């Protein structure tokens, strides 16, 4: 039975995740913020689940090696079950505070955090205990690189089955490229780069004027391209051009492929980064779009100061385009083209192997090159013109996978938007909510824009957005295949 094969590894992941809850619990104890009792139940429940899953597996005798299909099931289960325990501190705190929250809202918040979406259903963030805000932000940092990649890095018990888990967790169309001979070393390398950039980011925020705790929380949500904040005004709370420039730099860096950074680091060849066609595409798309919106705002008379407009446009366009979701202004008051363009940008601007979501730049590059090849075939039917990425030829199976993904991506957005419209949500809110959730970006338009949040949605609408976030994080096909008859056949 597939579930029993993945149970021991899933149990180990639960146990690792349970230990991470000690971080906000320690902060609560240190700061005496009144939320200390919100965490013991979460730790106990998580560890109990881990022990139970390990016990189930032990009754079957020797652990079997994970196969490719087992990795898919394990990733699907982890991303849907971990939010169940991640939301316990939220449920516990609000119950203790005398303002109980619903399970729907708490689960939505946990999924939003772990998938690095950054949507929220809560207001009054400035008044929440610091440890609760830190837990929300820390979840984004864990989800950014992937708690499962962390498990591969620190759990030798995964053995060769860890490669199946790693491939199932990896994003983008080309999942089989090995960075090191051992998949555990690859996972450690990716997390090492992630941690190094995180330390640089938190230091820059602190030197830029943030308090130490704010610096840590906003580092968590910057490097993960998550966008949750400890303030209702999001990044606009700080009113600091220096901090905005710091955020722009690290959002751009996090939009690139961490595997590329890892290879450039170990081979001491930093020029490899610029030579990567996907990285160049992501950076040029984000920076070029920011310059375009700057010009639009000046031409339309929305703003008058060129330098102030450049900083404002650069921060908000990079934030939305990179799927971070920070905001310093209500960009929905800009010319209508701008916010819609920014939301659509969130689907294409980040690289595979980054902490962002969406279609990914590499798929767009492959689609463009495939389109050019088909046009060339019309003129020269017998010409041999392979699709390449750099010096690597992209095989037809990858191209077909990209085409299949694009079909499902478009169908998912249309289908879920129609569901929200069926629930009497306005079109701009429904469409932007689905696109923002599938792209794990966060804010949308109208009532869920940067000056609002998802609090006004009904339970049904909230669950649709929750499903959209999970589909976006798992890149749809890997999740939907679990519901096919063929997957469960021997």
Secondary structure, DSSP 8 states (H G I E B T S, - for coil): -HHHHHHHHHHHHHHHHHHHHHHHHHHHHHHT-S-GGGTHHHHHHHHHHHHHHHHHHHTT-S-----HHHHHHHHHHHHHHHHHHHTHHHHHHHHHTT----HHHHHHHHHHHHTT--------GGGS-HHHHHHHHHHHHHHHH-HHHHHHHH-GGGTTHHHHHHHHH--SS-----SSSSHHHHHHHHHHHHHHHHHHHHHHHHHTT--HHHHHHHHHHHHTT----SSTTGGGGT--HHHHHHHHHHHHHHTS-HHHHHHHHHTT-THHHHH-HHHHHHHHHHHHHHHHHHHHHHHTTS---HHHHHHHHHHHHHHHHTT----SS-GGGS-HHHHHHHHHHTTTSS-TTSS--SS-HHHHHHHHHHHHHHHHHHH-TT-----EETTEE--HHHHHHHHHHHHHHHHHHHHHHHHHHHTT--HHHHHHHHHHHHTT----SGGGSTTS-GGGS-HHHHHHHHHHHHHHHTTTHHHHGGGSHHHH--
